[in-house]
Amino acid sequence: MNPNSSCIDRINLLPDWYVREELRRRSLRRQILLAVIMAVGMIVLRSTQSHELSEKSLYHAELRQQITDAQEKVTEMVKLQQEREQLNHQYRIYRELAQPVTFSQITGTIASHLPETICLRELSASVKEERIEIKPPADEKRKRNSRVVALKTKPVIQTRPIVAIQIEGSAPSNVDVANLVGKLASNRLFQNVKMIHSEQGKIGNAITRDFRIMMEVRLDRTYVPMAREEVAHVD
């Protein structure tokens, strides 16, 4: 082996301009490779961002649809509440105008208490208003200047509608009339049941007792019908 070969290998026989050109080409190749890598990265990043944007757009559209559905439900609920309030208002008006007990129920209840021995000749009814006095609560006492002063309140006068009923008929005896009055008075539909008069009468050759009974039916109460009576009791 030639001892001078190592020295020859270390000798640079290339001119300087070639070395500089080679270094420039290598640097250019590295820059191009780096630019390609950056371009590919930007393309991948843009694709990822586009996909995420598309997903977010779909999610945003779903949220807007949910908001729209919720607003429609709220609007429908408001409409239903308004209709409910209107129906409640109409029902209150109906309750105020409607009579809680009908005339047929009243006459049916009277007929259910009539024995076969009593004959009615006349039954009349009229609606009127009854004035009632509502007593205030017990007088309150208040201390004023180290003295106890009683606070007096005036009674309140109110009116309530009632049906005034009058029946006239004939019965075999006063006992039958008294029993009829007792049955009518025991029914909670009627109040202030009174026998106005009872006098001797005559039907053909039979001696009878002609009577007249008056009673009242309040219209500010709720009546509950039962199976065997038109109006049985009051709530």
Residue pairs with C-beta under 8 A, 6 or more apart in sequence:
12 19
99 219
100 219
100 220
100 221
100 222
100 223
101 189
101 217
101 219
101 223
101 231
103 125
103 163
104 230
105 223
105 225
105 230
105 231
106 125
106 163
106 165
106 189
106 217
106 230
106 231
107 123
108 229
108 230
108 231
109 187
109 189
109 190
109 229
109 230
109 231
110 123
110 165
110 167
110 184
112 228
112 229
112 230
113 180
113 183
113 184
113 187
114 120
114 180
115 176
115 179
115 180
117 171
117 172
117 176
118 169
118 170
118 171
118 176
118 177
118 180
119 169
119 170
119 171
119 203
120 167
120 168
120 169
121 168
121 169
121 170
122 166
122 167
122 168
122 169
123 165
123 166
123 167
123 168
124 165
124 166
125 163
125 164
125 165
125 166
126 163
126 164
127 161
127 162
127 163
127 164
127 219
128 161
128 162
128 164
129 159
129 160
129 161
129 162
130 159
130 160
130 161
130 162
130 216
131 157
131 158
131 159
132 157
132 158
132 159
132 160
133 155
133 156
133 157
134 155
134 156
134 157
134 158
135 155
136 153
136 154
136 155
136 156
137 153
139 150
139 151
139 152
139 153
140 150
140 151
141 148
141 149
141 150
141 151
142 148
142 149
142 151
143 149
160 218
160 219
160 220
161 218
161 219
161 220
162 216
162 217
162 218
162 219
163 216
163 217
163 219
164 214
164 216
165 190
165 214
165 215
165 216
165 217
166 196
166 212
166 213
166 214
167 212
167 213
168 210
168 211
168 212
168 213
169 210
169 211
170 201
170 203
170 208
170 209
170 210
170 211
171 177
171 180
171 208
171 209
171 211
172 208
172 209
173 209
174 198
174 209
176 209
177 195
177 198
177 209
177 211
177 213
178 195
180 213
181 193
181 194
181 195
181 213
184 190
184 193
184 213
184 215
185 193
187 231
188 233
188 234
189 217
189 223
189 231
189 234
190 215
190 216
190 217
191 215
191 216
191 217
191 218
192 214
192 215
192 216
193 213
193 214
193 215
194 213
194 214
194 215
195 211
195 212
195 213
196 212
196 213
196 214
197 211
197 212
198 209
198 210
198 211
198 212
199 209
199 210
200 207
200 208
200 209
200 210
201 207
201 208
201 209
201 210
202 208
221 234
221 235
222 234
222 235
223 231
223 233
223 234
223 235
224 231
224 232
224 233
224 234
224 235
225 231
225 232
226 232
226 233
